[in-house]
Amino acid sequence: MRSISTQHAAPRLDQKRVNVDFPLWMVEQLVLEAFRLEVTRQSIIKVWLTERLERRRHEHIVDTSECDLHTLH
């Protein structure tokens, strides 16, 4: 297994398509918020997830030495 330092690793800019099922109420709220901010629904999802993951990364540095990130689906 390969150890990845989350503090010094370059951002991984390659992309992978994922499908996520959201409850209808959540989709409706995403549409309203995206409209209010004048962005796409996909953009608001990406921004919010990025903010949350960045906050989490700064709160706790994840030790990935025991974890193979490619097997986490």
C-alpha positions as CSV (number, residue, x, y, z in Angstrom):
1,M,0.0,0.0,0.0
2,R,1.1,3.5,-0.8
3,S,1.2,6.3,1.8
4,I,-0.2,9.6,0.6
5,S,0.5,12.8,2.6
6,T,-2.7,14.9,2.5
7,Q,-0.8,17.9,3.5
8,H,1.7,17.9,0.6
9,A,-0.2,16.0,-2.1
10,A,-1.0,17.9,-5.3
11,P,-4.7,18.2,-5.9
12,R,-6.0,15.3,-8.0
13,L,-7.7,17.1,-10.9
14,D,-8.6,14.0,-12.9
15,Q,-12.3,13.3,-12.8
16,K,-14.5,10.4,-12.3
17,R,-18.3,10.4,-12.9
18,V,-20.4,9.2,-10.0
19,N,-24.1,8.8,-9.7
20,V,-25.9,9.9,-6.5
21,D,-29.5,9.5,-5.7
22,F,-30.9,12.4,-3.7
23,P,-34.4,12.7,-2.1
24,L,-36.7,15.0,-4.1
25,W,-36.8,17.6,-1.4
26,M,-33.0,17.9,-1.5
27,V,-32.9,18.3,-5.3
28,E,-35.6,21.0,-5.1
29,Q,-33.5,22.9,-2.5
30,L,-30.4,22.5,-4.6
31,V,-32.2,23.9,-7.6
32,L,-33.4,26.9,-5.6
33,E,-30.0,27.6,-4.1
34,A,-28.3,27.2,-7.5
35,F,-30.8,29.6,-9.1
36,R,-30.3,32.1,-6.3
37,L,-26.5,32.0,-6.7
38,E,-26.8,31.9,-10.5
39,V,-24.8,28.7,-10.9
40,T,-25.6,25.2,-12.0
41,R,-26.8,22.5,-9.7
42,Q,-23.7,20.5,-10.3
43,S,-21.6,23.6,-9.4
44,I,-23.3,24.1,-6.1
45,I,-22.9,20.4,-5.2
46,K,-19.1,20.6,-6.0
47,V,-18.6,23.8,-4.1
48,W,-20.4,22.5,-1.0
49,L,-18.6,19.2,-1.0
50,T,-15.3,20.9,-1.5
51,E,-15.9,23.2,1.4
52,R,-16.9,20.3,3.6
53,L,-13.9,18.1,2.6
54,E,-11.4,21.0,3.0
55,R,-12.8,21.8,6.5
56,R,-12.6,18.1,7.4
57,R,-9.0,17.9,6.1
58,H,-7.9,20.8,8.2
59,E,-9.6,19.5,11.3
60,H,-8.1,16.0,11.0
61,I,-5.2,15.0,8.9
62,V,-6.2,11.6,7.6
63,D,-3.6,8.8,7.9
64,T,-4.0,6.9,4.6
65,S,-1.0,4.6,5.2
66,E,-3.5,1.8,6.2
67,C,-6.0,2.6,3.5
68,D,-6.0,2.0,-0.2
69,L,-8.1,4.9,-1.6
70,H,-8.7,3.1,-4.9
71,T,-10.7,0.4,-3.1
72,L,-13.1,2.9,-1.4
73,H,-16.1,3.2,-3.7
